[in-house]
């Protein structure tokens, strides 16, 4: 699984109010969502009239496809507003195991099953296998 994140800082010419800014930004967001099937949101500079920070995310199984889609998104957003800053990160995640024997046992350390009145000694927790001990932090 390949996840790509693009952060664009846009300068919106002629925006004299937040209403003008949001009108242009709505066009950008709606167009990118419909044309490229990506997730888009305004992620910063919400109260600044002529500047907006937009986050765009694409997920695929091909690194080059994600890169191509995010490049096209940046080019298309540049038609509506000037791009001041552009930052892109593409991460690849390996396949997740579907074998239950390789998954961690969540119930092994379930303390909710202990009775409410019962208190366990502090050393008993540290002695159990899998618990973090003070020596591990040094």
N, CA, C and O atoms as CSV, one atom per row, in Angstrom:
chain,resi,resn,atom,element,x,y,z
A,1,UNK,N,N,0.851,-1.171,0.000
A,1,UNK,CA,C,0.000,0.000,0.000
A,1,UNK,C,C,0.898,1.235,0.000
A,1,UNK,O,O,1.823,1.343,0.806
A,2,UNK,N,N,0.621,2.143,-0.893
A,2,UNK,CA,C,1.391,3.378,-1.011
A,2,UNK,C,C,0.477,4.546,-0.677
A,2,UNK,O,O,-0.605,4.684,-1.248
A,3,UNK,N,N,0.924,5.389,0.256
A,3,UNK,CA,C,0.151,6.558,0.685
A,3,UNK,C,C,0.960,7.804,0.370
A,3,UNK,O,O,2.111,7.927,0.789
A,4,UNK,N,N,0.357,8.727,-0.371
A,4,UNK,CA,C,1.017,9.973,-0.718
A,4,UNK,C,C,0.284,11.151,-0.110
A,4,UNK,O,O,-0.944,11.225,-0.143
A,5,UNK,N,N,1.061,12.075,0.449
A,5,UNK,CA,C,0.483,13.273,1.061
A,5,UNK,C,C,1.135,14.494,0.435
A,5,UNK,O,O,2.360,14.588,0.362
A,6,UNK,N,N,0.317,15.415,-0.011
A,6,UNK,CA,C,0.793,16.655,-0.622
A,6,UNK,C,C,0.233,17.817,0.184
A,6,UNK,O,O,-0.961,17.875,0.477
A,7,UNK,N,N,1.120,18.739,0.536
A,7,UNK,CA,C,0.707,19.944,1.277
A,7,UNK,C,C,1.036,21.147,0.416
A,7,UNK,O,O,2.198,21.392,0.091
A,8,UNK,N,N,0.006,21.898,0.049
A,8,UNK,CA,C,0.171,23.082,-0.789
A,8,UNK,C,C,-0.181,24.335,0.004
A,8,UNK,O,O,-1.212,24.389,0.675
A,9,UNK,N,N,0.677,25.329,-0.079
A,9,UNK,CA,C,0.357,26.645,0.458
A,9,UNK,C,C,-0.003,27.518,-0.728
A,9,UNK,O,O,0.819,27.751,-1.614
A,10,UNK,N,N,-1.228,27.997,-0.738
A,10,UNK,CA,C,-1.746,28.765,-1.873
A,10,UNK,C,C,-1.903,30.229,-1.507
A,10,UNK,O,O,-2.308,30.567,-0.395
A,11,UNK,N,N,-1.570,31.107,-2.474
A,11,UNK,CA,C,-1.817,32.535,-2.335
A,11,UNK,C,C,-2.959,32.879,-3.274
A,11,UNK,O,O,-2.850,32.679,-4.483
A,12,UNK,N,N,-4.051,33.391,-2.731
A,12,UNK,CA,C,-5.251,33.664,-3.509
A,12,UNK,C,C,-5.317,35.151,-3.816
A,12,UNK,O,O,-5.612,35.961,-2.938
A,13,UNK,N,N,-5.043,35.503,-5.056
A,13,UNK,CA,C,-5.061,36.905,-5.486
A,13,UNK,C,C,-6.487,37.436,-5.478
A,13,UNK,O,O,-7.418,36.732,-5.870
A,14,UNK,N,N,-6.655,38.643,-5.046
A,14,UNK,CA,C,-7.950,39.308,-5.110
A,14,UNK,C,C,-8.925,38.936,-4.013
A,14,UNK,O,O,-10.069,39.389,-4.036
A,15,UNK,N,N,-8.513,38.133,-3.061
A,15,UNK,CA,C,-9.416,37.786,-1.963
A,15,UNK,C,C,-9.413,38.930,-0.948
A,15,UNK,O,O,-8.387,39.225,-0.335
A,16,UNK,N,N,-10.580,39.574,-0.777
A,16,UNK,CA,C,-10.700,40.701,0.139
A,16,UNK,C,C,-11.389,40.314,1.443
A,16,UNK,O,O,-11.476,41.118,2.371
A,17,UNK,N,N,-11.871,39.093,1.503
A,17,UNK,CA,C,-12.541,38.613,2.716
A,17,UNK,C,C,-12.421,37.096,2.783
A,17,UNK,O,O,-11.999,36.445,1.828
A,18,UNK,N,N,-12.798,36.558,3.918
A,18,UNK,CA,C,-12.796,35.105,4.067
A,18,UNK,C,C,-13.808,34.453,3.128
A,18,UNK,O,O,-13.624,33.317,2.691
A,19,UNK,N,N,-14.875,35.186,2.825
A,19,UNK,CA,C,-15.883,34.662,1.899
A,19,UNK,C,C,-15.287,34.488,0.507
A,19,UNK,O,O,-15.542,33.477,-0.148
A,20,UNK,N,N,-14.494,35.462,0.041
A,20,UNK,CA,C,-13.827,35.358,-1.265
A,20,UNK,C,C,-12.840,34.192,-1.273
A,20,UNK,O,O,-12.758,33.435,-2.240
A,21,UNK,N,N,-12.103,34.066,-0.188
A,21,UNK,CA,C,-11.116,32.980,-0.087
A,21,UNK,C,C,-11.816,31.623,-0.140
A,21,UNK,O,O,-11.395,30.736,-0.882
A,22,UNK,N,N,-12.862,31.464,0.629
A,22,UNK,CA,C,-13.550,30.169,0.685
A,22,UNK,C,C,-14.239,29.834,-0.630
A,22,UNK,O,O,-14.399,28.661,-0.967
A,23,UNK,N,N,-14.643,30.847,-1.366
A,23,UNK,CA,C,-15.258,30.610,-2.666
A,23,UNK,C,C,-14.234,29.991,-3.626
A,23,UNK,O,O,-14.543,29.027,-4.328
A,24,UNK,N,N,-13.033,30.538,-3.655
A,24,UNK,CA,C,-11.973,29.991,-4.512
A,24,UNK,C,C,-11.537,28.627,-3.988
A,24,UNK,O,O,-11.341,27.692,-4.764
A,25,UNK,N,N,-11.389,28.519,-2.696
A,25,UNK,CA,C,-10.931,27.266,-2.099
A,25,UNK,C,C,-11.938,26.136,-2.329
A,25,UNK,O,O,-11.543,24.990,-2.545
A,26,UNK,N,N,-13.216,26.448,-2.286
A,26,UNK,CA,C,-14.235,25.428,-2.541
A,26,UNK,C,C,-14.118,24.898,-3.964
A,26,UNK,O,O,-14.283,23.700,-4.197
A,27,UNK,N,N,-13.834,25.787,-4.922
A,27,UNK,CA,C,-13.631,25.352,-6.314
A,27,UNK,C,C,-12.437,24.411,-6.428
A,27,UNK,O,O,-12.503,23.384,-7.104
A,28,UNK,N,N,-11.351,24.773,-5.762
A,28,UNK,CA,C,-10.136,23.950,-5.811
A,28,UNK,C,C,-10.409,22.581,-5.203
A,28,UNK,O,O,-10.096,21.558,-5.812
A,29,UNK,N,N,-10.983,22.556,-4.019
A,29,UNK,CA,C,-11.224,21.299,-3.310
A,29,UNK,C,C,-12.188,20.407,-4.087
A,29,UNK,O,O,-11.928,19.216,-4.254
A,30,UNK,N,N,-13.288,20.967,-4.557
A,30,UNK,CA,C,-14.280,20.171,-5.295
A,30,UNK,C,C,-13.706,19.626,-6.600
A,30,UNK,O,O,-13.967,18.481,-6.969
A,31,UNK,N,N,-12.933,20.440,-7.287
A,31,UNK,CA,C,-12.356,19.994,-8.565
A,31,UNK,C,C,-11.343,18.871,-8.355
A,31,UNK,O,O,-11.343,17.893,-9.102
A,32,UNK,N,N,-10.481,19.001,-7.343
A,32,UNK,CA,C,-9.491,17.959,-7.090
A,32,UNK,C,C,-10.160,16.652,-6.662
A,32,UNK,O,O,-9.745,15.574,-7.087
A,33,UNK,N,N,-11.180,16.745,-5.833
A,33,UNK,CA,C,-11.893,15.533,-5.405
A,33,UNK,C,C,-12.557,14.828,-6.579
A,33,UNK,O,O,-12.490,13.604,-6.689
A,34,UNK,N,N,-13.194,15.591,-7.450
A,34,UNK,CA,C,-13.946,14.970,-8.542
A,34,UNK,C,C,-13.035,14.466,-9.669
A,34,UNK,O,O,-13.297,13.408,-10.241
A,35,UNK,N,N,-11.982,15.200,-9.991
A,35,UNK,CA,C,-11.130,14.800,-11.124
A,35,UNK,C,C,-10.122,13.720,-10.777
A,35,UNK,O,O,-9.812,12.878,-11.619
A,36,UNK,N,N,-9.603,13.726,-9.552
A,36,UNK,CA,C,-8.489,12.838,-9.235
A,36,UNK,C,C,-8.796,11.810,-8.147
A,36,UNK,O,O,-7.923,11.010,-7.812
A,37,UNK,N,N,-10.001,11.805,-7.587
A,37,UNK,CA,C,-10.398,10.851,-6.563
A,37,UNK,C,C,-9.402,10.833,-5.393
A,37,UNK,O,O,-8.888,9.779,-5.018
A,38,UNK,N,N,-9.146,11.997,-4.837
A,38,UNK,CA,C,-8.236,12.153,-3.699
A,38,UNK,C,C,-8.999,12.782,-2.537
A,38,UNK,O,O,-10.081,13.340,-2.718
A,39,UNK,N,N,-8.423,12.683,-1.350
A,39,UNK,CA,C,-8.981,13.362,-0.179
A,39,UNK,C,C,-8.325,14.722,-0.068
A,39,UNK,O,O,-7.100,14.831,-0.124
A,40,UNK,N,N,-9.132,15.760,0.090
A,40,UNK,CA,C,-8.624,17.130,0.128
A,40,UNK,C,C,-9.284,17.873,1.277
A,40,UNK,O,O,-10.483,17.735,1.516
A,41,UNK,N,N,-8.473,18.676,1.995
A,41,UNK,CA,C,-9.022,19.495,3.074
A,41,UNK,C,C,-8.124,20.706,3.296
A,41,UNK,O,O,-6.919,20.659,3.049
A,42,UNK,N,N,-8.731,21.785,3.764
A,42,UNK,CA,C,-7.951,22.946,4.193
A,42,UNK,C,C,-7.395,22.622,5.577
A,42,UNK,O,O,-8.153,22.326,6.501
A,43,UNK,N,N,-6.082,22.678,5.717
A,43,UNK,CA,C,-5.453,22.232,6.957
A,43,UNK,C,C,-4.721,23.337,7.705
A,43,UNK,O,O,-4.153,23.075,8.766
A,44,UNK,N,N,-4.713,24.552,7.194
A,44,UNK,CA,C,-4.029,25.619,7.903
A,44,UNK,C,C,-4.380,26.988,7.354
A,44,UNK,O,O,-4.985,27.111,6.289
A,45,UNK,N,N,-3.988,28.023,8.101
A,45,UNK,CA,C,-4.255,29.427,7.742
A,45,UNK,C,C,-5.742,29.653,7.464
A,45,UNK,O,O,-6.109,30.285,6.473
A,46,UNK,N,N,-6.583,29.133,8.343
A,46,UNK,CA,C,-8.027,29.228,8.132
A,46,UNK,C,C,-8.551,30.655,8.198
A,46,UNK,O,O,-9.536,30.974,7.533
A,47,UNK,N,N,-7.916,31.526,8.988
A,47,UNK,CA,C,-8.427,32.880,9.172
A,47,UNK,C,C,-7.638,33.939,8.414
A,47,UNK,O,O,-7.823,35.131,8.658
A,48,UNK,N,N,-6.768,33.529,7.506
A,48,UNK,CA,C,-5.996,34.476,6.705
A,48,UNK,C,C,-6.691,34.611,5.352
A,48,UNK,O,O,-7.009,33.604,4.720
A,49,UNK,N,N,-6.926,35.823,4.908
A,49,UNK,CA,C,-7.733,36.063,3.721
A,49,UNK,C,C,-7.108,35.557,2.434
A,49,UNK,O,O,-7.793,34.929,1.627
A,50,UNK,N,N,-5.847,35.810,2.224
A,50,UNK,CA,C,-5.260,35.520,0.912
A,50,UNK,C,C,-4.344,34.302,0.903
A,50,UNK,O,O,-3.675,34.052,-0.100
A,51,UNK,N,N,-4.297,33.551,1.974
A,51,UNK,CA,C,-3.424,32.374,2.013
A,51,UNK,C,C,-4.199,31.180,2.564
A,51,UNK,O,O,-5.013,31.316,3.477
A,52,UNK,N,N,-3.928,30.006,1.989
A,52,UNK,CA,C,-4.580,28.777,2.433
A,52,UNK,C,C,-3.581,27.633,2.351
A,52,UNK,O,O,-2.755,27.581,1.439
A,53,UNK,N,N,-3.663,26.722,3.303
A,53,UNK,CA,C,-2.853,25.513,3.277
A,53,UNK,C,C,-3.810,24.352,3.043
A,53,UNK,O,O,-4.752,24.141,3.807
A,54,UNK,N,N,-3.550,23.599,1.969
A,54,UNK,CA,C,-4.428,22.513,1.563
A,54,UNK,C,C,-3.662,21.202,1.667
A,54,UNK,O,O,-2.523,21.105,1.209
A,55,UNK,N,N,-4.286,20.190,2.270
A,55,UNK,CA,C,-3.706,18.852,2.354
A,55,UNK,C,C,-4.425,17.922,1.401
A,55,UNK,O,O,-5.654,17.900,1.343
A,56,UNK,N,N,-3.644,17.150,0.650
A,56,UNK,CA,C,-4.191,16.229,-0.350
A,56,UNK,C,C,-3.593,14.852,-0.091
A,56,UNK,O,O,-2.390,14.728,0.136
A,57,UNK,N,N,-4.428,13.823,-0.122
A,57,UNK,CA,C,-3.957,12.466,0.143
A,57,UNK,C,C,-4.458,11.522,-0.948
A,57,UNK,O,O,-5.615,11.584,-1.363
A,58,UNK,N,N,-3.553,10.640,-1.404
A,58,UNK,CA,C,-3.903,9.618,-2.394
A,58,UNK,C,C,-3.353,8.276,-1.926
A,58,UNK,O,O,-2.253,8.207,-1.378
A,59,UNK,N,N,-4.113,7.222,-2.142
A,59,UNK,CA,C,-3.706,5.875,-1.759
A,59,UNK,C,C,-3.821,4.973,-2.982
A,59,UNK,O,O,-4.802,5.030,-3.723
A,60,UNK,N,N,-2.795,4.136,-3.180
A,60,UNK,CA,C,-2.787,3.222,-4.320
A,60,UNK,C,C,-1.854,2.069,-4.011
A,60,UNK,O,O,-1.300,1.979,-2.915
A,61,UNK,N,N,-1.684,1.193,-4.978
A,61,UNK,CA,C,-0.728,0.105,-4.826
A,61,UNK,C,C,0.527,0.342,-5.655
A,61,UNK,O,O,1.416,-0.509,-5.691
A,62,UNK,N,N,0.608,1.501,-6.327
A,62,UNK,CA,C,1.736,1.811,-7.199
A,62,UNK,C,C,2.318,3.174,-6.830
A,62,UNK,O,O,1.605,4.177,-6.806
A,63,UNK,N,N,3.616,3.199,-6.545
A,63,UNK,CA,C,4.306,4.430,-6.133
A,63,UNK,C,C,4.259,5.492,-7.230
A,63,UNK,O,O,3.986,6.659,-6.949
A,64,UNK,N,N,4.519,5.102,-8.462
A,64,UNK,CA,C,4.553,6.074,-9.560
A,64,UNK,C,C,3.171,6.666,-9.832
A,64,UNK,O,O,3.062,7.830,-10.217
A,65,UNK,N,N,2.110,5.870,-9.633
A,65,UNK,CA,C,0.760,6.384,-9.839
A,65,UNK,C,C,0.423,7.459,-8.814
A,65,UNK,O,O,-0.149,8.493,-9.159
A,66,UNK,N,N,0.778,7.214,-7.547
A,66,UNK,CA,C,0.523,8.196,-6.494
A,66,UNK,C,C,1.286,9.481,-6.780
A,66,UNK,O,O,0.737,10.573,-6.633
A,67,UNK,N,N,2.537,9.362,-7.184
A,67,UNK,CA,C,3.345,10.530,-7.515
A,67,UNK,C,C,2.727,11.315,-8.671
A,67,UNK,O,O,2.671,12.544,-8.632
A,68,UNK,N,N,2.270,10.610,-9.686
A,68,UNK,CA,C,1.666,11.252,-10.852
A,68,UNK,C,C,0.371,11.973,-10.488
A,68,UNK,O,O,0.137,13.095,-10.937
A,69,UNK,N,N,-0.471,11.332,-9.677
A,69,UNK,CA,C,-1.747,11.943,-9.276
A,69,UNK,C,C,-1.501,13.208,-8.460
A,69,UNK,O,O,-2.154,14.227,-8.689
A,70,UNK,N,N,-0.567,13.155,-7.509
A,70,UNK,CA,C,-0.305,14.330,-6.678
A,70,UNK,C,C,0.324,15.460,-7.492
A,70,UNK,O,O,0.050,16.632,-7.231
A,71,UNK,N,N,1.162,15.124,-8.474
A,71,UNK,CA,C,1.710,16.162,-9.360
A,71,UNK,C,C,0.602,16.836,-10.167
A,71,UNK,O,O,0.596,18.057,-10.324
A,72,UNK,N,N,-0.322,16.048,-10.670
A,72,UNK,CA,C,-1.445,16.613,-11.424
A,72,UNK,C,C,-2.336,17.477,-10.531
A,72,UNK,O,O,-2.864,18.496,-10.976
A,73,UNK,N,N,-2.499,17.071,-9.282
A,73,UNK,CA,C,-3.288,17.868,-8.337
A,73,UNK,C,C,-2.638,19.232,-8.103
A,73,UNK,O,O,-3.320,20.257,-8.073
A,74,UNK,N,N,-1.320,19.234,-7.940
A,74,UNK,CA,C,-0.607,20.497,-7.727
A,74,UNK,C,C,-0.726,21.389,-8.952
A,74,UNK,O,O,-0.947,22.593,-8.827
A,75,UNK,N,N,-0.581,20.804,-10.135
A,75,UNK,CA,C,-0.699,21.581,-11.374
A,75,UNK,C,C,-2.097,22.173,-11.513
A,75,UNK,O,O,-2.253,23.334,-11.890
A,76,UNK,N,N,-3.104,21.372,-11.208
A,76,UNK,CA,C,-4.484,21.831,-11.340
A,76,UNK,C,C,-4.815,22.910,-10.315
A,76,UNK,O,O,-5.507,23.874,-10.644
A,77,UNK,N,N,-4.338,22.769,-9.086
A,77,UNK,CA,C,-4.578,23.791,-8.061
A,77,UNK,C,C,-3.882,25.094,-8.429
A,77,UNK,O,O,-4.348,26.173,-8.063
A,78,UNK,N,N,-2.776,24.999,-9.147
A,78,UNK,CA,C,-2.057,26.194,-9.598
A,78,UNK,C,C,-2.827,27.024,-10.605
A,78,UNK,O,O,-2.487,28.186,-10.831
A,79,UNK,N,N,-3.858,26.455,-11.218
A,79,UNK,CA,C,-4.695,27.211,-12.154
A,79,UNK,C,C,-5.630,28.179,-11.437
A,79,UNK,O,O,-6.083,29.157,-12.031
A,80,UNK,N,N,-5.922,27.912,-10.157
A,80,UNK,CA,C,-6.846,28.756,-9.400
A,80,UNK,C,C,-6.134,29.739,-8.485
A,80,UNK,O,O,-6.643,30.829,-8.225
A,81,UNK,N,N,-4.967,29.361,-7.997
A,81,UNK,CA,C,-4.231,30.204,-7.057
A,81,UNK,C,C,-2.737,29.951,-7.232
A,81,UNK,O,O,-2.322,28.911,-7.744
A,82,UNK,N,N,-1.946,30.917,-6.799
A,82,UNK,CA,C,-0.495,30.778,-6.890
A,82,UNK,C,C,0.011,29.842,-5.797
A,82,UNK,O,O,-0.345,29.985,-4.627
A,83,UNK,N,N,0.846,28.884,-6.194
A,83,UNK,CA,C,1.416,27.949,-5.226
A,83,UNK,C,C,2.679,28.568,-4.646
A,83,UNK,O,O,3.656,28.791,-5.360
A,84,UNK,N,N,2.650,28.845,-3.341
A,84,UNK,CA,C,3.773,29.458,-2.652
A,84,UNK,C,C,4.751,28.396,-2.147
A,84,UNK,O,O,5.967,28.574,-2.214
A,85,UNK,N,N,4.200,27.290,-1.640
A,85,UNK,CA,C,5.029,26.221,-1.082
A,85,UNK,C,C,4.379,24.886,-1.405
A,85,UNK,O,O,3.155,24.762,-1.458
A,86,UNK,N,N,5.233,23.888,-1.618
A,86,UNK,CA,C,4.747,22.554,-1.961
A,86,UNK,C,C,5.613,21.522,-1.249
A,86,UNK,O,O,6.837,21.555,-1.370
A,87,UNK,N,N,4.994,20.608,-0.508
A,87,UNK,CA,C,5.723,19.539,0.168
A,87,UNK,C,C,4.989,18.230,-0.078
A,87,UNK,O,O,3.773,18.144,0.092
A,88,UNK,N,N,5.748,17.203,-0.483
A,88,UNK,CA,C,5.146,15.916,-0.792
A,88,UNK,C,C,5.892,14.801,-0.061
A,88,UNK,O,O,7.122,14.791,-0.005
A,89,UNK,N,N,5.134,13.873,0.492
A,89,UNK,CA,C,5.702,12.685,1.119
A,89,UNK,C,C,4.957,11.476,0.587
A,89,UNK,O,O,3.728,11.474,0.509
A,90,UNK,N,N,5.711,10.445,0.220
A,90,UNK,CA,C,5.116,9.199,-0.244
A,90,UNK,C,C,5.699,8.074,0.601
A,90,UNK,O,O,6.914,7.879,0.632
A,91,UNK,N,N,4.833,7.338,1.283
A,91,UNK,CA,C,5.246,6.241,2.155
A,91,UNK,C,C,4.710,4.927,1.599
A,91,UNK,O,O,3.590,4.861,1.091
A,92,UNK,N,N,5.520,3.893,1.703
A,92,UNK,CA,C,5.099,2.554,1.292
A,92,UNK,C,C,4.969,1.695,2.536
A,92,UNK,O,O,5.886,1.621,3.354
A,93,UNK,N,N,3.828,1.053,2.669
A,93,UNK,CA,C,3.577,0.164,3.792
A,93,UNK,C,C,3.518,-1.264,3.274
A,93,UNK,O,O,2.921,-1.533,2.232
A,94,UNK,N,N,4.144,-2.181,4.013
A,94,UNK,CA,C,4.160,-3.571,3.587
A,94,UNK,C,C,2.788,-4.198,3.805
A,94,UNK,O,O,1.905,-3.620,4.439
A,95,UNK,N,N,2.645,-5.382,3.265
A,95,UNK,CA,C,1.390,-6.117,3.415
A,95,UNK,C,C,1.167,-6.455,4.884
A,95,UNK,O,O,2.101,-6.828,5.593
A,96,UNK,N,N,-0.052,-6.325,5.324
A,96,UNK,CA,C,-0.388,-6.678,6.698
A,96,UNK,C,C,-0.730,-8.155,6.735
A,96,UNK,O,O,-1.366,-8.685,5.823
A,97,UNK,N,N,-0.309,-8.797,7.775
A,97,UNK,CA,C,-0.498,-10.237,7.900
A,97,UNK,C,C,-1.954,-10.560,8.188
A,97,UNK,O,O,-2.587,-9.933,9.038
A,98,UNK,N,N,-2.479,-11.548,7.469
A,98,UNK,CA,C,-3.846,-11.987,7.739
A,98,UNK,C,C,-3.859,-13.233,8.608
A,98,UNK,O,O,-4.930,-13.731,8.957
A,99,UNK,N,N,-2.690,-13.741,8.962
A,99,UNK,CA,C,-2.567,-14.918,9.799
A,99,UNK,C,C,-2.759,-14.514,11.254
A,99,UNK,O,O,-1.974,-13.727,11.784
A,100,UNK,N,N,-3.793,-15.044,11.910
A,100,UNK,CA,C,-4.106,-14.668,13.281
A,100,UNK,C,C,-3.036,-15.102,14.264
A,100,UNK,O,O,-2.918,-14.521,15.343
A,101,UNK,N,N,-2.260,-16.104,13.916
A,101,UNK,CA,C,-1.231,-16.559,14.852
A,101,UNK,C,C,-0.101,-15.544,14.984
A,101,UNK,O,O,0.652,-15.591,15.956
A,102,UNK,N,N,0.032,-14.631,14.030
A,102,UNK,CA,C,1.087,-13.629,14.080
A,102,UNK,C,C,0.632,-12.311,14.701
A,102,UNK,O,O,1.441,-11.407,14.912
A,103,UNK,N,N,-0.647,-12.206,14.989
A,103,UNK,CA,C,-1.153,-10.979,15.597
A,103,UNK,C,C,-0.900,-11.003,17.101
A,103,UNK,O,O,-0.878,-12.081,17.695
A,104,UNK,N,N,-0.707,-9.831,17.741
A,104,UNK,CA,C,-0.480,-9.806,19.188
A,104,UNK,C,C,-1.730,-10.227,19.949
A,104,UNK,O,O,-2.855,-9.979,19.516
A,105,UNK,N,N,-1.510,-10.860,21.078
A,105,UNK,CA,C,-2.610,-11.314,21.919
A,105,UNK,C,C,-3.035,-10.168,22.833
A,105,UNK,O,O,-2.350,-9.852,23.805
A,106,UNK,N,N,-4.154,-9.556,22.517
A,106,UNK,CA,C,-4.625,-8.394,23.268
A,106,UNK,C,C,-5.131,-8.814,24.643
A,106,UNK,O,O,-4.978,-8.072,25.613
A,107,UNK,N,N,-5.728,-9.988,24.733
A,107,UNK,CA,C,-6.313,-10.438,26.001
A,107,UNK,C,C,-5.258,-10.846,27.019
A,107,UNK,O,O,-5.591,-11.020,28.191
A,108,UNK,N,N,-4.013,-11.003,26.622
A,108,UNK,CA,C,-2.974,-11.450,27.541
A,108,UNK,C,C,-2.752,-10.454,28.671
A,108,UNK,O,O,-2.389,-10.853,29.777
A,109,UNK,N,N,-2.962,-9.166,28.416
A,109,UNK,CA,C,-2.710,-8.138,29.419
A,109,UNK,C,C,-3.976,-7.364,29.756
A,109,UNK,O,O,-3.918,-6.184,30.103
A,110,UNK,N,N,-5.109,-8.029,29.652
A,110,UNK,CA,C,-6.393,-7.373,29.913
A,110,UNK,C,C,-6.605,-7.265,31.422
A,110,UNK,O,O,-6.865,-8.266,32.090
A,111,UNK,N,N,-6.493,-6.060,31.951
A,111,UNK,CA,C,-6.654,-5.833,33.392
A,111,UNK,C,C,-8.105,-5.606,33.781
A,111,UNK,O,O,-8.425,-5.549,34.969
A,112,UNK,N,N,-8.989,-5.475,32.794
A,112,UNK,CA,C,-10.389,-5.208,33.109
A,112,UNK,C,C,-11.070,-6.439,33.697
A,112,UNK,O,O,-12.129,-6.323,34.316
A,113,UNK,N,N,-10.471,-7.622,33.511
A,113,UNK,CA,C,-11.064,-8.837,34.056
A,113,UNK,C,C,-10.819,-8.983,35.549
A,113,UNK,O,O,-11.494,-9.763,36.221
A,114,UNK,N,N,-9.852,-8.230,36.069
A,114,UNK,CA,C,-9.578,-8.302,37.510
A,114,UNK,C,C,-10.754,-7.689,38.264
A,114,UNK,O,O,-11.377,-6.737,37.795
A,115,UNK,N,N,-11.044,-8.240,39.423
A,115,UNK,CA,C,-12.157,-7.728,40.212
A,115,UNK,C,C,-11.849,-6.324,40.699
A,115,UNK,O,O,-10.686,-5.963,40.881
A,116,UNK,N,N,-12.879,-5.543,40.905
A,116,UNK,CA,C,-12.707,-4.137,41.271
A,116,UNK,C,C,-12.005,-3.979,42.605
A,116,UNK,O,O,-11.170,-3.086,42.747
A,117,UNK,N,N,-12.316,-4.822,43.600
A,117,UNK,CA,C,-11.716,-4.693,44.923
A,117,UNK,C,C,-10.331,-5.313,45.015
A,117,UNK,O,O,-9.591,-5.034,45.958
A,118,UNK,N,N,-9.978,-6.132,44.069
A,118,UNK,CA,C,-8.709,-6.848,44.129
A,118,UNK,C,C,-7.574,-5.950,43.659
A,118,UNK,O,O,-7.657,-5.347,42.589
A,119,UNK,N,N,-6.523,-5.860,44.449
A,119,UNK,CA,C,-5.353,-5.092,44.054
A,119,UNK,C,C,-4.206,-6.039,43.850
A,119,UNK,O,O,-3.985,-6.954,44.644
A,120,UNK,N,N,-3.480,-5.816,42.784
A,120,UNK,CA,C,-2.342,-6.659,42.474
A,120,UNK,C,C,-1.085,-5.968,42.957
A,120,UNK,O,O,-0.999,-4.742,42.897
A,121,UNK,N,N,-0.124,-6.708,43.425
A,121,UNK,CA,C,1.128,-6.079,43.834
A,121,UNK,C,C,1.839,-5.470,42.638
A,121,UNK,O,O,1.740,-5.974,41.519
A,122,UNK,N,N,2.556,-4.382,42.885
A,122,UNK,CA,C,3.236,-3.672,41.802
A,122,UNK,C,C,4.305,-4.524,41.145
A,122,UNK,O,O,4.557,-4.371,39.950
A,123,UNK,N,N,4.933,-5.408,41.884
A,123,UNK,CA,C,5.983,-6.243,41.309
A,123,UNK,C,C,5.416,-7.321,40.417
A,123,UNK,O,O,6.120,-7.812,39.535
A,124,UNK,N,N,4.159,-7.710,40.614
A,124,UNK,CA,C,3.564,-8.757,39.785
A,124,UNK,C,C,3.409,-8.288,38.344
A,124,UNK,O,O,3.598,-9.069,37.412
A,125,UNK,N,N,3.064,-7.010,38.158
A,125,UNK,CA,C,2.928,-6.485,36.803
A,125,UNK,C,C,4.250,-6.501,36.071
A,125,UNK,O,O,4.307,-6.886,34.903
A,126,UNK,N,N,5.301,-6.094,36.729
A,126,UNK,CA,C,6.606,-5.990,36.084
A,126,UNK,C,C,7.197,-7.355,35.779
A,126,UNK,O,O,7.999,-7.502,34.856
A,127,UNK,N,N,6.792,-8.374,36.573
A,127,UNK,CA,C,7.354,-9.699,36.374
A,127,UNK,C,C,6.711,-10.430,35.203
A,127,UNK,O,O,7.309,-11.355,34.654
A,128,UNK,N,N,5.495,-10.027,34.809
A,128,UNK,CA,C,4.832,-10.699,33.710
A,128,UNK,C,C,5.583,-10.434,32.410
A,128,UNK,O,O,6.128,-9.352,32.190
A,129,UNK,N,N,5.594,-11.432,31.576
A,129,UNK,CA,C,6.302,-11.319,30.310
A,129,UNK,C,C,5.566,-10.344,29.385
A,129,UNK,O,O,4.340,-10.381,29.286
A,130,UNK,N,N,6.298,-9.501,28.732
A,130,UNK,CA,C,5.707,-8.558,27.800
A,130,UNK,C,C,5.484,-7.168,28.359
A,130,UNK,O,O,5.248,-6.233,27.594
A,131,UNK,N,N,5.551,-7.005,29.671
A,131,UNK,CA,C,5.345,-5.689,30.266
A,131,UNK,C,C,6.652,-4.912,30.249
A,131,UNK,O,O,7.723,-5.495,30.416
A,132,UNK,N,N,6.573,-3.619,30.052
A,132,UNK,CA,C,7.732,-2.749,30.066
A,132,UNK,C,C,8.220,-2.557,31.488
A,132,UNK,O,O,7.433,-2.268,32.390
A,133,UNK,N,N,9.514,-2.717,31.687
A,133,UNK,CA,C,10.109,-2.573,32.999
A,133,UNK,C,C,10.931,-1.300,33.050
A,133,UNK,O,O,11.301,-0.751,32.012
A,134,UNK,N,N,11.216,-0.832,34.252
A,134,UNK,CA,C,11.981,0.389,34.420
A,134,UNK,C,C,13.383,0.255,33.837
A,134,UNK,O,O,13.945,1.231,33.340
A,135,UNK,N,N,13.943,-0.932,33.894
A,135,UNK,CA,C,15.297,-1.148,33.356
A,135,UNK,C,C,15.333,-1.005,31.841
A,135,UNK,O,O,16.367,-0.646,31.276
A,136,UNK,N,N,14.199,-1.285,31.171
A,136,UNK,CA,C,14.129,-1.182,29.712
A,136,UNK,C,C,14.243,0.255,29.236
A,136,UNK,O,O,14.632,0.497,28.093
A,137,UNK,N,N,13.911,1.211,30.091
A,137,UNK,CA,C,13.908,2.604,29.699
A,137,UNK,C,C,15.290,3.237,29.781
A,137,UNK,O,O,15.489,4.335,29.261
A,138,UNK,N,N,16.245,2.576,30.417
A,138,UNK,CA,C,17.584,3.158,30.595
A,138,UNK,C,C,18.480,2.836,29.454
A,138,UNK,O,O,19.640,3.248,29.445
